[in-house]
């Protein structure tokens, strides 16, 4: 039975989707004004693990991740680079998809762009105006009236009556101390340049918060199962999403809210001014493998802060290497035989313990401990045979269907490398040792390490 921590109730709850067997899930995606940084990817990897585990449990998953391609920041930075908003945001949108592919993050079913859904946003704002939850200001901008919505603050567990409610705020992002009427529609001004839409609401553009409410409900319905995001989105963004959606529909917006904690760098907040700001591309340029980065990002429970440092990256690299070496060892077993009860017991127990850990609010650290404990026990098995190794390998692949860190390229040698290994073995058998050593050195340069054993040649890739 899967239990997840619901940010709304602040307790673990048994997960039950609205429709049996089908999970509808919304994920706050990137604002495409720069390359996504490792803090962003910490949240995206958590959401990927959640998606994968739901599928592992047998659920069909419909996931929507938005692309914010119009907001204060995209307009500001596109103008600074003297590019159109479309050209500017398409560059970073393409980069985002390249990055998630490198991190082996499964694609969502839908990636709606804000600029493609202005009609839906306008309709939602009009409904809020009609119901008295919104009003137009002197400059033509439209604001949500926070005082009109009695449940405002429930998600973030804020007592609005104890806070000084300000007049209104036009900026997309602000602090809890500035609880204010927030912008649904921003009337055009000269700072927006040529970014505007002519609508029945007037000439302008949507506010950031209305974008997610409109797009999530279009693809998932007025009430859906899970909404995820980074903890920094909890207020004001998610609080405002709830207010907009529930004021418009009169229905509960989301049943389960899940928030991923911050990533720190050397125990400090990541910032360009401190020189500790890293994009995925920065790390890949340092020749750090993407699956080691993914392992580090997923290895700490999502509700705990993750302290990123290069020692941790090295440990993650070694952990991934151990997993891949273990997989290759299993593939190289050649002794004939049938599955033994001892191996079956180790694998079955490990499989159940892994599920128990993940069912407990995705307790990934405990789940990883189970995986490495299984490896330790199997490595102690004497005379491991082919059938037993295949059974273990099958379980390892099940684990990796959630972890997503095994390097599939390492499981199969390409034809050229296999030809070199065969040629070296032929030279060795003919006692042409100089030639055999030369081929071994050439393979080493390609990252292939050979081990001559009594059972023949074993190989592994090294990073």
C-alpha positions in Angstrom: 0.0 0.0 0.0 1.6 3.2 -1.2 1.6 6.1 1.3 2.7 9.6 0.4 3.2 12.8 2.4 0.5 15.2 1.5 1.7 18.8 1.9 -1.9 20.0 2.2 -2.7 17.8 5.3 0.9 17.6 6.4 0.7 13.8 7.0 1.3 10.5 5.2 -1.8 9.3 3.5 -2.7 6.1 1.6 -2.7 7.0 -2.1 -6.0 6.3 -3.9 -6.5 7.9 -7.3 -9.8 9.3 -8.3 -10.1 6.7 -11.1 -9.0 3.2 -10.1 -5.8 2.3 -11.9 -5.2 5.7 -13.5 -3.1 8.5 -12.0 -3.4 12.1 -13.2 -0.4 14.1 -12.3 0.7 17.7 -12.9 4.3 18.9 -12.6 5.5 22.4 -12.5 8.0 22.6 -15.4 10.7 25.0 -16.4 10.6 28.7 -17.0 12.6 28.7 -20.2 14.9 31.7 -19.8 18.1 29.9 -19.0 19.6 26.4 -18.8 18.0 24.5 -15.9 20.2 24.1 -12.9 20.8 21.1 -10.7 18.4 22.3 -8.1 15.6 22.3 -10.8 16.7 18.8 -11.8 16.6 17.5 -8.2 12.8 18.1 -8.4 12.5 16.7 -11.9 14.3 13.5 -11.0 12.2 13.1 -7.9 9.1 13.5 -10.0 10.5 11.0 -12.5 11.1 8.4 -9.7 7.5 9.0 -8.5 6.1 8.5 -12.1 8.2 5.4 -12.6 7.2 3.9 -9.2 3.5 4.5 -9.9 3.9 2.6 -13.2 5.8 -0.1 -11.4 2.8 -0.4 -9.1 0.6 -1.0 -12.1 -1.0 2.4 -12.6 -1.5 4.1 -15.9 0.1 7.6 -15.5 -1.0 10.7 -17.3 1.6 13.4 -16.5 1.4 17.0 -17.6 4.5 19.3 -17.3 4.0 22.9 -18.3 6.6 25.0 -20.2 6.5 28.7 -18.9 7.4 30.6 -22.0 6.0 34.0 -21.1 6.5 35.7 -17.8 8.5 38.6 -16.3 11.8 36.8 -16.7 11.4 35.5 -20.2 10.4 38.9 -21.4 13.2 40.7 -19.5 15.9 38.4 -20.8 14.7 38.0 -24.4 14.7 41.8 -24.6 18.3 41.9 -23.2 19.4 39.5 -25.9 17.5 41.5 -28.5 15.6 38.3 -29.6 11.9 37.7 -30.0 10.2 35.9 -27.1 9.5 32.9 -29.4 13.1 32.5 -30.6 14.5 33.1 -27.1 12.3 30.6 -25.3 12.4 27.9 -28.0 16.2 27.8 -27.6 16.0 27.0 -23.9 13.0 24.7 -24.4 15.1 22.6 -26.8 18.0 22.6 -24.3 15.6 21.5 -21.5 14.5 18.4 -23.5 18.1 17.6 -24.3 19.0 17.7 -20.6 16.1 15.5 -19.4 17.0 12.9 -22.0 20.6 12.9 -20.7 19.3 12.4 -17.2 17.0 9.5 -18.3 13.9 11.3 -17.2 10.9 9.8 -18.9 8.8 12.1 -21.0 5.5 13.3 -19.7 2.4 12.8 -21.8 1.9 16.5 -22.3 4.2 19.6 -22.3 1.8 22.5 -22.8 3.3 25.9 -23.5 1.8 28.9 -21.9 1.7 30.9 -25.1 -0.4 28.1 -26.7 -3.1 28.4 -24.1 -4.0 32.1 -23.8 -7.6 31.3 -24.8 -8.0 28.9 -21.8 -6.4 31.5 -19.4 -8.7 34.3 -20.6 -11.7 32.0 -20.1 -10.7 31.2 -16.6 -10.0 34.8 -15.7 -13.4 35.8 -17.2 -15.1 33.2 -15.0 -13.3 34.6 -11.9 -14.5 38.1 -12.9 -18.1 36.9 -13.3 -18.0 35.3 -9.9 -16.6 38.3 -8.1 -13.2 36.8 -7.3 -11.3 39.2 -9.6 -11.4 42.9 -10.4 -9.9 45.2 -13.0 -7.5 47.9 -11.8 -7.0 51.4 -13.1 -4.4 50.4 -15.7 -6.5 47.5 -17.0 -4.7 44.7 -15.2 -6.9 42.1 -13.5 -6.2 40.9 -10.0 -7.5 38.0 -7.8 -9.2 39.3 -4.7 -7.5 37.2 -1.9 -10.0 38.4 0.8 -12.9 37.0 -1.2 -11.5 33.4 -1.0 -11.8 32.2 2.6 -9.5 29.1 2.1 -6.6 31.2 1.0 -3.4 30.1 2.9 -4.6 26.5 3.6 -2.0 24.8 1.4 0.9 26.8 2.8 -0.7 26.6 6.3 -0.7 30.4 6.7 -3.2 32.2 8.9 -4.1 35.2 6.7 -5.8 37.0 9.5 -2.5 37.1 11.3 -0.7 38.7 8.3 -0.9 42.1 7.0 -2.6 41.8 3.6 -1.2 44.3 1.1 -3.0 46.1 -1.7 -1.8 44.1 -4.7 1.3 42.8 -6.3 2.0 42.7 -10.1 5.3 40.7 -9.9 5.1 37.0 -10.5 7.1 36.1 -7.4 6.9 37.5 -3.9 7.3 36.5 -0.2 4.8 35.4 2.4 5.1 38.7 4.1 3.5 40.3 1.1 0.2 38.5 0.9 -1.6 40.5 -1.7 -4.1 40.5 -4.5 -2.0 39.0 -7.3 -2.1 39.6 -11.1 -4.2 37.3 -13.3 -3.9 39.5 -16.4 -1.2 42.2 -16.8 -2.2 45.1 -19.0 0.4 45.9 -21.6 3.0 48.6 -20.8 6.0 49.7 -22.7 8.3 47.4 -20.8 6.5 44.4 -22.4 7.6 45.5 -25.9 5.8 43.5 -28.5 4.7 40.7 -26.0 1.0 41.0 -25.7 -2.4 39.5 -26.8 -5.5 41.4 -27.8 -8.3 39.7 -26.0 -11.7 40.5 -24.5 -9.8 41.2 -21.3 -7.8 43.9 -23.0 -4.3 44.2 -24.4 -1.9 42.3 -22.2 -0.5 39.0 -21.1 -1.3 36.4 -18.4 0.2 36.3 -14.9 2.4 33.3 -14.1 0.0 31.7 -11.6 -3.0 31.5 -13.9 -1.0 29.6 -16.5 -0.7 26.5 -14.4 -4.3 26.5 -13.2 -5.7 26.8 -16.8 -3.3 24.2 -18.4 -3.6 21.6 -15.6 -7.4 21.7 -15.7 -7.5 21.5 -19.5 -5.5 18.3 -19.6 -6.4 16.6 -16.3 -9.8 17.9 -15.4 -11.1 20.2 -12.6 -9.9 17.8 -9.9 -6.9 15.6 -10.3 -4.7 13.3 -8.2 -1.2 14.7 -7.7 0.5 18.0 -8.1 4.2 18.1 -7.6 6.9 20.8 -7.5 9.8 22.3 -5.6 9.2 23.5 -2.1 9.8 27.1 -3.3 6.7 26.8 -5.5 4.5 26.2 -2.4 3.9 29.9 -1.9 2.8 31.9 -3.6 2.5 29.9 -6.8 0.7 26.7 -5.7 -1.4 28.6 -3.1 -2.5 30.9 -5.9 -3.2 28.0 -8.2 -5.6 26.5 -5.6 -7.3 29.8 -5.1 -7.9 30.4 -8.8 -9.0 26.9 -9.7 -11.3 26.4 -6.7 -12.8 29.8 -6.9 -13.7 29.2 -10.5 -15.0 25.6 -10.2 -16.2 25.3 -6.6 -14.4 21.9 -6.5 -11.3 20.6 -4.8 -8.4 21.3 -7.1 -5.9 18.6 -6.2 -6.0 15.6 -3.8 -2.3 15.1 -3.1 0.4 17.8 -3.0 4.0 16.7 -3.0 6.9 19.1 -2.6 10.6 18.4 -3.1 13.0 20.1 -0.7 15.9 22.4 -1.7 19.3 21.4 -3.1 22.2 23.1 -1.3 25.8 23.3 -2.6 28.4 22.7 0.1 25.6 23.5 2.6 24.9 26.9 1.0 22.1 28.2 -1.1 23.1 27.9 -4.8 23.8 31.3 -6.4 25.9 32.8 -9.2 27.3 35.4 -6.8 28.8 32.6 -4.6 30.2 30.8 -7.6 28.4 27.6 -6.7 25.7 27.7 -9.4 25.8 24.6 -11.6 23.7 23.6 -14.6 23.7 20.1 -15.8 25.8 21.2 -18.7 28.5 22.6 -16.4 28.8 19.2 -14.7 28.9 17.2 -18.0 31.6 19.5 -19.2 33.7 18.3 -16.2 33.3 14.8 -17.7 30.9 13.7 -14.9 28.6 11.0 -16.2 24.9 11.8 -16.3 23.9 8.7 -14.5 26.2 9.6 -11.6 24.5 13.0 -11.4 21.0 11.3 -11.6 22.0 8.9 -8.8 23.1 11.7 -6.5 19.9 13.7 -7.2 17.6 10.8 -6.3 19.6 9.3 -3.5 18.3 11.5 -0.7 14.6 11.4 0.3 12.7 14.2 -1.5 11.5 15.8 1.7 15.1 16.3 3.0 17.4 18.9 1.8 20.1 17.5 -0.5 23.7 18.8 0.0 25.5 18.7 -3.3 29.2 18.5 -3.4 31.9 16.9 -5.5 32.8 14.2 -2.9 29.1 13.1 -3.1 29.3 13.1 -6.9 32.4 10.8 -6.7 30.6 8.5 -4.3 27.6 8.4 -6.7 29.9 7.6 -9.6 31.3 4.7 -7.6 27.9 3.5 -6.7 26.7 3.5 -10.3 29.9 1.7 -11.3 29.2 -1.0 -8.7 25.7 -1.5 -10.1 27.0 -1.7 -13.6 29.8 -4.1 -12.7 27.3 -6.3 -10.8 25.1 -6.3 -13.9 28.0 -7.3 -16.1 29.1 -10.0 -13.7 25.7 -11.5 -13.9 25.7 -11.4 -17.7 29.1 -13.1 -17.7 28.2 -16.1 -15.6 28.7 -19.2 -17.7 28.3 -22.2 -15.3 25.3 -24.3 -16.2 22.6 -24.9 -13.6 19.1 -24.2 -12.3 17.8 -21.5 -10.0 18.8 -22.3 -6.4 16.4 -21.8 -3.5 19.1 -19.7 -1.7 19.3 -17.2 -4.6 15.5 -17.2 -5.0 15.1 -16.4 -1.3 17.6 -13.5 -1.5 16.0 -12.0 -4.5 12.4 -12.4 -3.4 13.1 -10.9 0.0 15.0 -8.0 -1.6 12.2 -7.3 -4.0 9.6 -7.2 -1.2 11.9 -5.0 1.0 12.4 -2.6 -1.9 8.6 -2.2 -2.4 8.1 -1.8 1.3 10.6 1.1 1.4 9.2 2.8 -1.7 5.6 2.4 -0.4 6.7 4.4 2.6 6.5 7.8 0.9 9.3 6.9 -1.6 11.9 6.1 1.0 14.6 5.9 -1.6 17.6 5.8 0.8 16.2 2.6 2.3 15.3 1.2 -1.1 18.9 1.8 -2.3 20.2 0.1 0.9 18.1 -3.0 -0.1 19.6 -3.1 -3.6 23.2 -2.9 -2.4 22.5 -5.5 0.3 21.2 -7.9 -2.3 24.3 -7.3 -4.4 26.5 -8.1 -1.3 24.7 -11.3 -0.6 24.7 -12.5 -4.2 28.5 -11.8 -4.5 29.0 -14.2 -1.6 27.2 -17.0 -3.4 29.6 -19.7 -4.5 29.3 -21.3 -8.0 26.6 -18.9 -9.2 25.0 -20.5 -12.2 23.4 -19.1 -15.3 19.7 -19.6 -14.3 20.4 -18.0 -10.9 22.3 -15.1 -12.4 19.5 -14.5 -14.8 16.9 -14.4 -12.0 19.0 -11.9 -10.1 19.5 -9.8 -13.2 15.8 -9.7 -13.8 15.3 -8.3 -10.3 18.1 -5.7 -10.9 16.3 -4.5 -14.0 13.1 -4.2 -12.0 14.9 -2.0 -9.5 16.4 0.0 -12.3 13.0 0.6 -13.9 12.6 3.0 -11.0 16.2 4.2 -10.4 17.1 4.6 -14.1 20.8 4.6 -13.6 22.1 1.4 -15.2 24.1 2.3 -18.4 22.4 0.3 -21.1 25.3 1.0 -23.4 27.6 -1.0 -21.1 25.5 -4.1 -21.5 26.4 -4.8 -25.1 29.7 -4.3 -26.8 29.6 -2.8 -30.3 30.8 -4.9 -33.2 34.2 -3.2 -33.5 35.1 -3.8 -29.8 33.9 -7.4 -29.9 36.0 -8.0 -32.9 39.1 -6.6 -31.1 38.4 -8.9 -28.1 38.1 -11.9 -30.3 41.3 -11.0 -32.1 43.2 -10.6 -28.8 41.9 -13.9 -27.6 43.1 -15.5 -30.8 46.6 -13.9 -30.4 46.7 -15.1 -26.8 45.9 -18.7 -27.7 48.7 -18.5 -30.4 51.1 -17.1 -27.8 51.4 -13.8 -29.7 51.6 -12.0 -26.3 52.9 -8.7 -27.7 50.0 -8.4 -30.1 47.6 -9.4 -27.3 49.0 -6.8 -25.0 48.8 -4.1 -27.7 45.1 -4.9 -28.3 44.5 -4.8 -24.5 46.0 -1.3 -24.4 43.9 -0.1 -27.4 40.8 -1.4 -25.6 41.8 0.4 -22.4 42.0 3.7 -24.3 38.4 3.1 -25.3 37.5 2.6 -21.7 37.3 -1.2 -21.8 39.1 -3.2 -19.1 39.7 -6.9 -19.7 40.1 -9.6 -17.1 41.6 -12.9 -18.0 40.0 -15.6 -15.9 39.9 -19.4 -15.8 36.4 -19.2 -17.3 37.6 -16.9 -20.2 37.7 -13.2 -20.7 35.5 -10.9 -18.7 35.2 -7.2 -19.4 33.9 -4.0 -18.0 33.7 -0.4 -19.1 35.2 2.3 -16.8 34.4 6.0 -16.8 
